[in-house]
């Protein structure tokens, strides 16, 4: 099969019209994660909350408050009802109960490294959503999470992973709506760069050159390249190639076509060139792509 690659891009509402108004949903759909637990911790005053190194976390303060103490001496207060997303864990920071105590719900998860890597690496080390900013969704999250803390019924593990997935995506949406974002999310908030991103996502089959993308953005070639790379964390052509390879991985995981067919559908002239690019991005050749595991 060598059908149009445009038909391989799934839009939120089933058609290209929706993505023009909700490119954020389209891009966020490429971020995959796996969550494995939701737990509640009671932290005594002046006591640190330790988190597993190497994992990402979402914290919701159900009662009391936490101080985030950074290596540079900066102090941030996480108040009751606030949420904090730590995409790469605590790093060199410490979480210390600053009131008489702090009751904290901790969600642990890992990002799928096969997501567009520029997306994950461009996220800041900490995203803090205050209770007032999350009104309408943060208010109801604590009671819901508390139910999952003690849930040991069949299907609980899948439920926890899905809940964490929803919380992370909702947190990123709120952060983007706040403005002042950086990285690839900042690219979506820049109208000119967003037009180029939209073109890459909606029409991945053409090999967009820098000049053509600059024209879409309404910018000069040099200004466009500098702005795109600064905001997205990838050059335009590298981002385009990673997006194509991500689509290719989705096809291979779904067993939609053989490797050679997939290579042609994402614009590679030879299977060998495709295999080299695929291995460089994902760490293994396309023929070694495992089938999806069944969720029960």
C-alpha positions in Angstrom: 0.0 0.0 0.0 1.3 3.5 -0.9 -1.8 5.6 -0.1 -1.6 9.2 0.9 0.1 9.9 4.2 -2.6 12.5 4.9 -5.0 9.6 5.5 -2.7 8.3 8.3 -3.0 11.4 10.4 -5.9 11.0 12.9 -7.5 14.3 13.9 -9.4 14.8 17.2 -12.8 15.0 15.5 -12.1 12.7 12.6 -11.3 15.4 10.0 -8.7 18.0 9.2 -11.0 20.9 10.1 -10.8 20.2 13.8 -7.0 20.3 14.1 -6.9 23.8 12.7 -8.8 24.9 15.8 -7.1 22.5 18.2 -3.6 21.8 17.1 -2.6 21.4 20.8 -4.8 18.3 21.1 -3.2 16.9 18.0 0.3 17.4 19.3 -0.5 16.3 22.8 -1.9 13.1 21.4 1.7 12.1 20.5 2.8 12.1 24.1 2.4 8.7 25.7 3.0 7.8 29.3 2.5 5.0 31.7 1.5 5.6 35.3 1.8 2.9 38.0 0.6 4.3 41.3 -1.3 6.9 43.2 -0.4 7.2 46.9 -1.2 9.5 49.7 1.6 10.8 52.1 1.4 12.6 55.4 4.5 14.8 55.7 5.4 16.2 59.1 6.5 19.8 59.5 10.1 20.4 58.2 10.2 16.9 56.8 11.2 16.2 53.2 9.0 14.2 50.8 11.3 11.8 48.9 10.4 10.8 45.3 11.9 8.1 43.2 14.7 9.3 41.0 14.3 8.9 37.3 10.5 8.9 37.4 8.1 11.7 36.6 5.5 12.8 39.2 2.3 14.7 39.6 1.7 16.1 43.2 -1.5 17.4 44.5 -1.5 19.0 48.0 -4.7 17.9 49.7 -4.0 19.8 52.9 -1.2 22.0 54.4 1.6 23.2 52.1 5.0 22.3 50.7 8.0 24.4 50.1 10.0 23.6 47.0 13.6 24.5 47.8 15.8 24.7 44.7 19.6 24.4 44.5 19.8 28.1 43.8 18.0 29.1 47.0 14.7 29.9 45.3 11.6 29.0 47.4 8.2 28.2 46.0 5.2 27.4 48.1 2.8 24.7 47.0 -0.4 25.5 48.8 -3.5 23.5 49.6 -5.3 22.5 46.3 -2.2 23.2 44.1 -0.8 20.8 41.6 2.8 20.3 40.5 4.0 18.4 37.5 7.6 17.2 37.6 8.4 15.8 34.1 11.9 14.7 35.2 11.5 14.3 38.9 12.9 16.6 41.6 16.3 17.0 40.2 18.3 18.9 42.8 15.2 20.4 44.5 13.7 19.4 47.9 10.0 19.2 48.9 9.5 20.2 52.6 6.3 20.5 54.6 6.1 24.1 55.6 2.9 24.1 57.6 2.2 21.9 60.7 1.9 19.1 58.2 1.2 18.4 54.5 -1.1 15.8 53.0 0.1 15.0 49.5 -1.2 12.8 46.8 1.6 11.5 44.6 1.1 10.1 41.1 4.2 8.4 39.6 4.6 7.8 35.8 7.1 7.5 33.0 6.9 9.2 29.6 7.2 6.8 26.6 10.6 7.6 25.1 9.1 6.8 21.7 7.0 10.0 21.9 8.5 12.9 19.9 11.6 13.3 22.0 11.7 17.1 21.5 8.3 17.4 23.2 9.5 15.8 26.5 13.0 17.4 26.6 11.5 20.9 26.0 9.2 20.8 29.0 10.4 22.8 32.0 11.5 21.0 35.1 8.4 22.0 37.1 4.9 23.2 36.2 3.0 24.7 39.1 -0.8 25.0 38.7 -2.4 26.9 41.5 -5.8 26.0 42.8 -7.4 29.2 41.4 -6.0 28.4 37.9 -7.4 24.9 38.0 -10.8 25.8 39.2 -13.3 23.5 37.6 -11.1 20.5 37.4 -8.6 20.6 40.2 -11.3 20.9 42.8 -12.7 17.5 42.0 -9.5 15.7 41.5 -8.5 15.1 45.1 -11.6 13.1 46.2 -11.3 11.1 42.9 -7.6 10.3 43.4 -8.2 9.4 47.1 -10.6 6.6 45.8 -7.8 5.3 43.6 -5.3 5.3 46.5 -7.1 2.4 48.2 -8.6 0.7 45.1 -7.4 -2.9 44.6 -10.2 -4.1 42.4 -9.5 -5.7 39.0 -8.5 -3.1 36.4 -7.2 -0.7 39.0 -3.7 -0.5 37.4 -5.2 0.5 34.0 -7.5 3.0 35.7 -4.6 4.6 37.5 -2.5 4.9 34.3 -5.4 6.5 32.4 -6.2 8.9 35.2 -2.6 10.1 35.4 -2.6 10.5 31.6 -5.7 12.7 31.8 -4.2 14.8 34.6 -0.9 15.4 32.8 -2.6 16.5 29.6 -5.0 18.7 31.5 -2.1 20.3 33.3 -0.3 21.0 30.1 -3.4 22.6 28.6 -3.8 24.9 31.6 -0.1 25.8 31.4 -0.4 26.7 27.7 -3.5 28.8 28.3 -1.7 30.7 31.0 0.8 32.0 28.3 4.5 32.5 28.5 5.2 28.8 27.7 8.6 27.6 26.4 9.7 24.8 24.1 7.4 23.2 21.5 4.3 24.3 23.5 5.6 27.8 23.1 5.7 27.2 19.4 2.0 26.5 19.5 1.3 29.8 21.2 3.2 31.7 18.5 0.7 32.2 15.7 3.4 32.1 12.9 5.2 29.1 14.1 1.9 27.4 14.9 1.0 27.7 11.2 4.1 25.9 10.2 3.5 23.2 12.8 -0.1 22.8 11.6 1.2 22.4 8.0 3.6 19.6 9.0 1.0 17.8 11.0 -1.9 18.2 8.6 0.1 17.5 5.4 3.1 15.2 6.4 3.5 13.7 2.9 5.2 16.7 1.2 8.8 17.1 2.0 8.5 20.6 3.4 11.6 22.7 2.7 12.6 25.5 5.0 11.6 28.1 2.4 8.1 26.6 2.0 7.5 26.5 5.8 8.8 30.0 6.2 6.3 31.1 3.6 3.5 29.4 5.5 4.6 31.2 8.6 4.9 34.5 6.8 8.5 35.0 7.8 11.9 35.2 6.2 13.9 32.0 6.0 16.5 33.0 8.6 14.0 34.5 11.1 11.8 31.4 10.8 14.5 28.9 11.4 15.8 30.8 14.4 12.4 31.3 15.9 11.2 27.7 15.2 14.3 26.1 16.7 14.3 28.4 19.7 10.6 27.6 20.6 10.3 24.0 19.5 13.7 22.8 20.5 14.3 21.2 17.0 15.1 22.6 13.6 12.0 22.6 11.3 13.4 19.7 9.1 14.4 17.6 12.1 10.9 18.1 13.7 9.3 17.2 10.4 11.4 14.0 10.1 10.7 13.0 13.8 7.0 13.5 13.1 7.1 11.2 10.0 9.0 8.6 12.0 6.4 8.8 14.8 3.6 8.2 12.3 5.6 5.3 10.9 6.0 3.8 14.3 2.2 4.0 14.9 1.7 2.1 11.6 4.3 -0.6 12.5 2.9 -1.1 16.0 -0.6 -1.4 14.6 0.8 -3.9 12.0 -0.9 -1.9 9.2 1.8 -2.6 6.6 5.2 -4.1 6.1 8.4 -2.1 6.7 9.0 -1.4 3.0 5.5 -0.2 2.5 5.7 2.0 5.6 9.0 3.5 4.4 7.3 4.6 1.1 4.2 5.9 2.9 6.3 8.3 5.1 8.4 9.5 2.1 11.6 7.4 2.2 12.8 6.3 -1.2 14.4 3.1 0.2 13.8 0.7 3.1 17.5 0.9 4.1 17.4 4.7 4.5 14.2 4.4 6.5 15.6 1.7 8.7 18.7 3.8 9.5 16.7 6.8 10.4 14.2 4.8 12.4 17.0 3.1 14.5 18.7 6.4 15.1 15.5 7.8 16.6 14.0 4.8 18.4 17.1 2.7 19.2 16.0 -0.4 17.3 15.3 -1.2 13.7 11.6 -1.0 12.4 11.4 -4.8 12.1 12.1 -5.1 15.8 9.1 -2.9 16.7 7.1 -4.9 19.3 3.4 -5.4 18.9 1.2 -3.4 21.3 0.4 -5.2 24.6 -3.2 -5.9 25.4 -4.7 -3.9 28.3 -6.8 -5.9 30.6 
